[in-house]
């Protein structure tokens, strides 16, 4: 995928958080909202946001797949990062190695 398109999709995902003023989203909501993008493109963008930029953390809780902004991600989205700091110890760390 070309870098410009990937950056556009990454921004789309961050804008979802910003627009809803939340720091946690179900993965299926991201895929349902991205009607202009393929599922594989959204998956690549989520992986970049998590592994390269460390703006999100993906995890499963009670059978649901979630994406939560890290404190850096909350700042990037212009949201109150205190919401993410309160649960930092309960979430897995973003991967240490980038692909």
N, C-alpha and C positions, 0 to 999 in steps of 0.2 A: 504494500500500500504506500502511496506517496505521502511524504512527511506532512505536507500542507493539509491533506484530507484528514490524516490522523489527528493533527492539532485541532482541526475544526470539530471533530467528534469529541475529543477530550474537553474542549470548551463547552460543547453542548451538554456534556455530563455535569460539569461544574455548574453550569447555568441552571440545570434542573434543581440542584440543591439550593442555589441562590434564589431562584424564583419561588420555591416552596418554603424558603426560610427554615430549612431543616438540615440536620447533619447526618441523617441515617435514612437510607432508601432500600426498599426491596429490589433485588437485581431484576426481577421480572417487570417492575415498574419502569426501570431504565430501558429495558428492551421494548416494552410496549410504547414508550414515549418516542423512541427513535425510529419513527416510521420512515424517515428518509435515508436510513442507514441499514445495512445488512447486519444480521446478528454477529457474524464473524468480525465485522469492522468494529462493532460496539465492544465485543470481547477483547479485541486487540487494544482498543483505547483504554478499557478498564485495566488491562494488564500493565500498560505503560504508566497510567496514573498511580498504580500500586507499586510496581517494581522500580520504575525509573525515577518518577517524580515524588513518590511517597506521599501523595495527597489523599489517598484513600486506603482503607483496609477492607478486604472482603472476608467474610466469615459466615458460618452457619450457626443458627440458634433455633432450637426447637423445630428443626426441619425446614426452616426458611433460610434462603441465601440473602445476605445483607451486604450493603456497601456503606461504610461510614467514613466521613471525612476525618482525616487526622487533624491535629491543631493547625498544621501548615495548610492543609486543604481548606479548613474553615476560614483561615485568613485569606486564602486565594479567592474564596467565594464571597468574601466580605461578610462572613457570619460570626457570631459570638463563639469563639473557640473554647470558652469555659465549659460549654456543653460537652466537648470532646475530651477535655482534660479530666472531667469527673469520672469518665469510664476508661481512661487510658490503661489502667492496670488489668482490666477485664478482657481486653482484646488482644489477639495475637499481634506480634510486631510485623510490620511489612517485611517482605523478604530482603535479605541483606545483599543478595547478588542480583544484578540486572541481567536480562537475557542477552 
